[in-house]
Amino acid sequence: MILLCSNEFKVIKDSLPLGANLLAVSKGHDHELIRKLYGYGQLDFGESRLQEAIPKKSDLNDLKQIRWHFVGKLQKNKVRGVIKEFDFIHSVDSLPLLERISRISKEEQKSPNIFLQVKFKDDPNKGGFLKQDLLKSWSKIISLNNINLIGLMTIPPIALNSYQRKDLFCECRDFANHLGLKDCSMGMSNDWQEAIKAGTTWIRLGSILFGKRQI
Ligand SMILES: *Cc1c(COP(=O)(O)O)cnc(C)c1O
């Protein structure tokens, strides 16, 4: 298995502009790699499956400063578990899902940090709000309780080249600004530099940090 040495990690971290945060997406990787990266000073980790995250979290519960981000497709029946286990949810892709999160967060006395996933281009492989639907639902969205709505998240369709990716990220940044949202969760191992140019506040890096996924 491959993992950056602490100096390589520092080079990436130091290259990020002010306001751009790094989320280490640890899905598919062993908890010992998370521990190692935490030792380099990384505190934010992303997982995409609740069943995989729960045992890892319990192996790492001595790491008191760690913050957990849910980045995967969120199924209805996993909402309560995700609310209990995660501080951030990046992948809220519909109004019914957001309403469910609001209701269950209230019961659990939580107020998770939420990103709404938006689809700026047609993409049958991805979920997400269409821009016009998000605008239509906006007054409803901001009236929901126990939701700390912080930003938008997007994943470009796989076929886009780097210029098109940057354009799409810029569109996401502009739309977040229009809605008065501070954060944009955008940019992965293959396009984080384009996302930085467009004003991302959270890049989500997996393979560049951890190497090929193991599990
Ligand atoms: C897996 C995953 C990542 C990290 O992907 P890499 O290409 O390995 O950097 C980022 N975001 C989401 C939503 C993911 O599922």
The ligand as an SDF file (V2000), in Angstrom:
LIG
                    3D

 15 15  0  0  0  0  0  0  0  0999 V2000
  -14.2510    8.4490   -3.4310 C   0  0  0  0  0  0  0  0  0  0  0  0
  -14.6940    9.8350   -3.4240 C   0  0  0  0  0  0  0  0  0  0  0  0
  -13.7730   10.8950   -3.4400 C   0  0  0  0  0  0  0  0  0  0  0  0
  -12.2770   10.6920   -3.5570 C   0  0  0  0  0  0  0  0  0  0  0  0
  -11.9670   10.2440   -4.8480 O   0  0  0  0  0  0  0  0  0  0  0  0
  -10.4740   10.2260   -5.4290 P   0  0  0  0  0  0  0  0  0  0  0  0
  -10.6740   10.3080   -6.8990 O   0  0  0  0  0  0  0  0  0  0  0  0
   -9.8800    8.9400   -4.9910 O   0  0  0  0  0  0  0  0  0  0  0  0
   -9.7580   11.4010   -4.8980 O   0  0  0  0  0  0  0  0  0  0  0  0
  -14.2750   12.1830   -3.3710 C   0  0  0  0  0  0  0  0  0  0  0  0
  -15.5900   12.4310   -3.2980 N   0  0  0  0  0  0  0  0  0  0  0  0
  -16.5020   11.4380   -3.2770 C   0  0  0  0  0  0  0  0  0  0  0  0
  -17.9370   11.7940   -3.2020 C   0  0  0  0  0  0  0  0  0  0  0  0
  -16.0820   10.1190   -3.3450 C   0  0  0  0  0  0  0  0  0  0  0  0
  -17.0070    9.1470   -3.3480 O   0  0  0  0  0  0  0  0  0  0  0  0
  1  2  1  0
  2  3  1  0
  2 14  2  0
  3  4  1  0
  3 10  2  0
  4  5  1  0
  5  6  1  0
  6  7  2  0
  6  8  1  0
  6  9  1  0
 10 11  1  0
 11 12  2  0
 12 13  1  0
 12 14  1  0
 14 15  1  0
M  END
$$$$
